Amino acid sequence: MNIRVTHPLAGKPLELADTLRSGNAWKIRLACGLMGLPVKRQTFDIVQGDLETDAFARINPWRQVPALLTPEGQWLAESQAILWYLGMGTPWLPEDRLAQAQVSSWLSFEQTQHMHAFAQPRLLIHLRQTAKADDPAMVAWRAAGMKAAALMDAHLAGRDYLVGTAPTIADIALYPYTSMAGEGGYDLSGFAHITAWLARMRSLPGFTPLIETA
């Protein structure tokens, strides 16, 4: 399957409000890169209080990143909603009813069972440096995250991607925080299927790293 087909939004302006190291915003930059969509970044600084300004509230009154300025002239918030918007009309969001529901299921899994368990230890240990890897709260987060990782690994046994035979927005949603798990004190080396899936995602045309270098 050709996942680099001409996108319905090709040639139309897209602008992303993000922060430099946001995993949720990385999902959107990954999607745009993999789908061949140029996107203009407007990067904010949480430490400097950028998200608390009136100017940012006009972008997203929920004061969160990411937010995408669509060709319709509307700011769209929440990474899963943005991924769905970008995936529509492309192989990244299958048209088949069951496959589309399975994608939605994995998007829900990422939000309810996966993201916070991976994102919180990374935030506190690596980014803010206000916690140690062996702090009880971090150990508890990782226990929950390892359960989610075990479910992913078992599902990926014998398959390349989460839904069907080609990557979808479900894979994009789950890639960032899984790939950065080590920053939160995780060791996922025992999950061979996740390790292979991460490498497979990195090898896709248009893959965009968290921090782009010149």
VOPAGU-2260 file (C-alpha; in pm, 1 decimal, decimal comma):
REM VOPAGU-2260
SITE   aa  ch    i         X         Y         Z
SITE  MET   A    0       0,0       0,0       0,0
SITE  ASN   A    1     128,9     343,0     -93,1
SITE  ILE   A    2     109,7     557,5     219,9
SITE  ARG   A    3     256,0     863,1      41,9
SITE  VAL   A    4     -40,3     929,6    -187,5
SITE  THR   A    5    -141,5    1285,6    -267,6
SITE  HIS   A    6    -308,5    1418,3      45,3
SITE  PRO   A    7    -646,9    1596,8      26,5
SITE  LEU   A    8    -485,3    1888,4     213,1
SITE  ALA   A    9    -178,8    1904,8     -12,4
SITE  GLY   A   10     -90,4    2263,8     -95,2
SITE  LYS   A   11    -315,3    2407,5     172,9
SITE  PRO   A   12    -174,7    2604,8     468,2
SITE  LEU   A   13    -135,0    2429,5     803,1
SITE  GLU   A   14       3,6    2589,6    1118,3
SITE  LEU   A   15      86,6    2402,3    1438,2
SITE  ALA   A   16      99,6    2556,7    1785,2
SITE  ASP   A   17     332,0    2342,8    1993,5
SITE  THR   A   18     611,1    2334,6    2249,2
SITE  LEU   A   19     961,2    2211,6    2177,9
SITE  ARG   A   20     945,8    1873,7    2353,0
SITE  SER   A   21     573,9    1797,7    2366,3
SITE  GLY   A   22     504,1    1434,3    2286,1
SITE  ASN   A   23     145,6    1513,1    2191,2
SITE  ALA   A   24     259,2    1783,1    1948,7
SITE  TRP   A   25     520,6    1543,4    1810,1
SITE  LYS   A   26     233,7    1316,8    1703,7
SITE  ILE   A   27     111,5    1591,7    1471,7
SITE  ARG   A   28     454,6    1669,7    1327,2
SITE  LEU   A   29     503,6    1296,6    1271,3
SITE  ALA   A   30     170,0    1275,9    1092,8
SITE  CYS   A   31     246,3    1573,7     871,1
SITE  GLY   A   32     589,9    1438,6     781,8
SITE  LEU   A   33     464,2    1088,3     707,8
SITE  MET   A   34     173,1    1224,8     503,0
SITE  GLY   A   35     392,9    1467,2     309,5
SITE  LEU   A   36     225,7    1780,7     446,8
SITE  PRO   A   37     437,3    2089,0     516,5
SITE  VAL   A   38     336,4    2254,3     843,5
SITE  LYS   A   39     442,5    2588,3     987,0
SITE  ARG   A   40     537,5    2568,0    1355,3
SITE  GLN   A   41     456,2    2829,3    1615,0
SITE  THR   A   42     650,0    2706,4    1917,9
SITE  PHE   A   43     561,4    2829,3    2266,5
SITE  ASP   A   44     748,6    2812,5    2597,0
SITE  ILE   A   45     559,8    2670,3    2894,6
SITE  VAL   A   46     827,3    2783,7    3142,3
SITE  GLN   A   47     793,6    3142,5    3021,6
SITE  GLY   A   48     416,7    3124,2    3067,6
SITE  ASP   A   49     331,4    3147,0    2697,9
SITE  LEU   A   50      29,3    2918,2    2733,8
SITE  GLU   A   51    -121,6    3145,0    3000,0
SITE  THR   A   52    -137,2    3455,0    2781,2
SITE  ASP   A   53    -451,8    3599,4    2626,8
SITE  ALA   A   54    -291,4    3556,9    2285,5
SITE  PHE   A   55    -258,3    3180,9    2334,8
SITE  ALA   A   56    -611,1    3156,3    2473,4
SITE  ARG   A   57    -731,8    3281,9    2136,1
SITE  ILE   A   58    -555,8    2981,9    1980,4
SITE  ASN   A   59    -678,4    2730,2    2236,8
SITE  PRO   A   60    -886,3    2841,6    2536,4
SITE  TRP   A   61    -797,2    2508,7    2699,5
SITE  ARG   A   62    -435,6    2638,3    2706,8
SITE  GLN   A   63    -284,0    2315,3    2578,8
SITE  VAL   A   64     -74,2    2209,5    2283,3
SITE  PRO   A   65    -101,5    2092,0    2017,0
SITE  ALA   A   66    -346,1    2303,3    1823,8
SITE  LEU   A   67    -366,0    2303,0    1445,7
SITE  LEU   A   68    -479,5    2597,7    1235,2
SITE  THR   A   69    -670,1    2429,3     952,1
SITE  PRO   A   70    -725,7    2556,8     597,8
SITE  GLU   A   71   -1081,4    2631,2     708,6
SITE  GLY   A   72    -934,7    2899,7     934,4
SITE  GLN   A   73   -1025,2    2719,7    1258,4
SITE  TRP   A   74    -790,6    2615,1    1537,4
SITE  LEU   A   75    -839,2    2245,3    1616,4
SITE  ALA   A   76    -729,6    2116,1    1958,9
SITE  GLU   A   77    -644,9    1770,5    2098,8
SITE  SER   A   78    -391,1    1545,9    1929,2
SITE  GLN   A   79    -630,6    1258,0    1859,2
SITE  ALA   A   80    -883,4    1486,5    1692,3
SITE  ILE   A   81    -607,0    1644,7    1483,7
SITE  LEU   A   82    -475,3    1303,0    1378,2
SITE  TRP   A   83    -826,1    1200,5    1270,8
SITE  TYR   A   84    -864,8    1525,3    1075,3
SITE  LEU   A   85    -530,7    1472,6     898,5
SITE  GLY   A   86    -594,2    1104,9     833,3
SITE  MET   A   87    -934,7    1144,4     667,0
SITE  GLY   A   88    -931,9    1055,3     298,0
SITE  THR   A   89    -592,6     884,2     321,6
SITE  PRO   A   90    -465,0     529,3     386,4
SITE  TRP   A   91    -367,0     647,6     736,5
SITE  LEU   A   92    -737,0     621,7     834,0
SITE  PRO   A   93    -888,7     314,6     669,8
SITE  GLU   A   94   -1231,2     344,4     509,3
SITE  ASP   A   95   -1334,6      -4,7     621,0
SITE  ARG   A   96   -1586,0      23,4     904,5
SITE  LEU   A   97   -1422,8    -234,6    1132,5
SITE  ALA   A   98   -1067,7    -115,5    1067,3
SITE  GLN   A   99   -1169,6     243,6    1137,5
SITE  ALA   A  100   -1328,6     135,7    1465,0
SITE  GLN   A  101   -1011,2     -53,6    1555,0
SITE  VAL   A  102    -807,2     262,4    1493,4
SITE  SER   A  103   -1043,8     451,3    1723,0
SITE  SER   A  104   -1001,9     180,6    1984,3
SITE  TRP   A  105    -624,0     220,5    1985,4
SITE  LEU   A  106    -655,1     598,4    2003,2
SITE  SER   A  107    -867,8     552,9    2315,0
SITE  PHE   A  108    -617,5     302,9    2456,2
SITE  GLU   A  109    -338,4     556,3    2409,9
SITE  GLN   A  110    -527,4     819,8    2605,7
SITE  THR   A  111    -671,1     603,1    2883,1
SITE  GLN   A  112    -411,5     330,0    2946,2
SITE  HIS   A  113     -87,6     444,7    2788,7
SITE  MET   A  114     -11,0     815,2    2763,8
SITE  HIS   A  115     -17,1     936,7    3122,7
SITE  ALA   A  116     174,6     634,5    3249,5
SITE  PHE   A  117     454,0     712,1    3004,5
SITE  ALA   A  118     432,3    1090,6    2988,4
SITE  GLN   A  119     428,1    1168,3    3361,1
SITE  PRO   A  120     755,5     992,6    3452,7
SITE  ARG   A  121     923,7    1152,1    3151,1
SITE  LEU   A  122     795,7    1495,3    3251,5
SITE  LEU   A  123     898,7    1472,0    3615,1
SITE  ILE   A  124    1223,9    1274,4    3585,3
SITE  HIS   A  125    1368,3    1397,6    3257,6
SITE  LEU   A  126    1216,3    1736,5    3177,0
SITE  ARG   A  127    1145,6    1898,8    3513,9
SITE  GLN   A  128    1394,5    1685,3    3709,2
SITE  THR   A  129    1176,4    1703,2    4019,0
SITE  ALA   A  130    1156,1    1326,3    4071,9
SITE  LYS   A  131    1390,0    1027,4    4084,4
SITE  ALA   A  132    1334,7     712,0    3884,3
SITE  ASP   A  133    1286,8     508,5    4202,8
SITE  ASP   A  134    1037,3     743,8    4367,7
SITE  PRO   A  135     723,9     545,8    4465,8
SITE  ALA   A  136     497,7     753,7    4241,2
SITE  MET   A  137     726,0     694,9    3941,4
SITE  VAL   A  138     739,4     322,5    4015,0
SITE  ALA   A  139     359,3     315,7    4024,7
SITE  TRP   A  140     332,1     501,7    3691,8
SITE  ARG   A  141     574,0     255,6    3531,7
SITE  ALA   A  142     384,6     -44,3    3667,5
SITE  ALA   A  143      75,7      82,5    3489,6
SITE  GLY   A  144     276,3     162,3    3176,6
SITE  MET   A  145     434,9    -180,6    3164,0
SITE  LYS   A  146      88,5    -336,7    3164,0
SITE  ALA   A  147      -2,8    -120,4    2864,5
SITE  ALA   A  148     325,9    -210,7    2694,3
SITE  ALA   A  149     260,9    -580,8    2749,2
SITE  LEU   A  150     -78,1    -546,6    2579,2
SITE  MET   A  151      80,7    -366,2    2284,2
SITE  ASP   A  152     361,1    -620,1    2254,4
SITE  ALA   A  153     121,8    -914,5    2256,3
SITE  HIS   A  154     -94,1    -749,2    1992,0
SITE  LEU   A  155     206,0    -676,0    1768,5
SITE  ALA   A  156     318,5   -1039,2    1769,5
SITE  GLY   A  157     293,1   -1158,4    1410,2
SITE  ARG   A  158     196,6    -818,9    1269,0
SITE  ASP   A  159     382,0    -509,9    1156,3
SITE  TYR   A  160     134,4    -244,4    1267,0
SITE  LEU   A  161    -151,0    -202,8    1511,2
SITE  VAL   A  162    -437,0    -218,5    1259,0
SITE  GLY   A  163    -424,6    -404,3     928,2
SITE  THR   A  164    -108,7    -440,1     722,8
SITE  ALA   A  165      -7,1     -74,3     692,4
SITE  PRO   A  166      59,3     202,5     944,5
SITE  THR   A  167    -232,4     418,6    1055,0
SITE  ILE   A  168    -285,2     717,0    1280,5
SITE  ALA   A  169    -307,5     463,5    1566,0
SITE  ASP   A  170      61,9     386,5    1518,9
SITE  ILE   A  171     141,8     757,8    1500,6
SITE  ALA   A  172     -47,7     822,2    1824,9
SITE  LEU   A  173     134,7     552,0    2018,3
SITE  TYR   A  174     483,6     606,4    1880,7
SITE  PRO   A  175     608,4     921,8    2061,8
SITE  TYR   A  176     566,5     833,5    2427,1
SITE  THR   A  177     656,4     467,8    2368,2
SITE  SER   A  178     978,2     569,0    2194,1
SITE  MET   A  179    1069,1     811,7    2477,0
SITE  ALA   A  180     993,5     563,3    2755,4
SITE  GLY   A  181    1356,8     547,2    2867,1
SITE  GLU   A  182    1340,8     913,2    2970,8
SITE  GLY   A  183    1089,9     809,6    3235,6
SITE  GLY   A  184    1298,4     522,5    3367,5
SITE  TYR   A  185    1137,0     250,6    3159,0
SITE  ASP   A  186    1320,7     -46,9    3014,3
SITE  LEU   A  187    1120,3    -184,2    2722,2
SITE  SER   A  188    1402,5    -401,3    2588,5
SITE  GLY   A  189    1213,0    -714,4    2688,0
SITE  PHE   A  190     931,3    -630,9    2446,6
SITE  ALA   A  191    1073,5    -756,9    2117,3
SITE  HIS   A  192     763,6    -679,3    1911,8
SITE  ILE   A  193     747,8    -319,2    2034,1
SITE  THR   A  194    1119,8    -277,6    1963,8
SITE  ALA   A  195    1072,8    -400,4    1606,1
SITE  TRP   A  196     764,2    -179,9    1560,0
SITE  LEU   A  197     950,5     129,9    1679,7
SITE  ALA   A  198    1228,4      60,2    1428,7
SITE  ARG   A  199     969,5       4,5    1155,3
SITE  MET   A  200     808,8     340,9    1229,9
SITE  ARG   A  201    1145,8     520,9    1225,5
SITE  SER   A  202    1218,7     377,0     881,1
SITE  LEU   A  203     902,8     515,5     718,2
SITE  PRO   A  204     949,6     787,7     454,0
SITE  GLY   A  205     892,3    1130,1     605,7
SITE  PHE   A  206     963,4    1025,8     964,6
SITE  THR   A  207    1020,3    1338,7    1174,8
SITE  PRO   A  208    1229,2    1323,8    1494,0
SITE  LEU   A  209    1129,9    1508,1    1810,8
SITE  ILE   A  210    1418,1    1753,0    1772,2
SITE  GLU   A  211    1510,1    1826,2    1412,7
SITE  THR   A  212    1873,0    1907,7    1344,1
SITE  ALA   A  213    2006,6    2102,9    1050,7
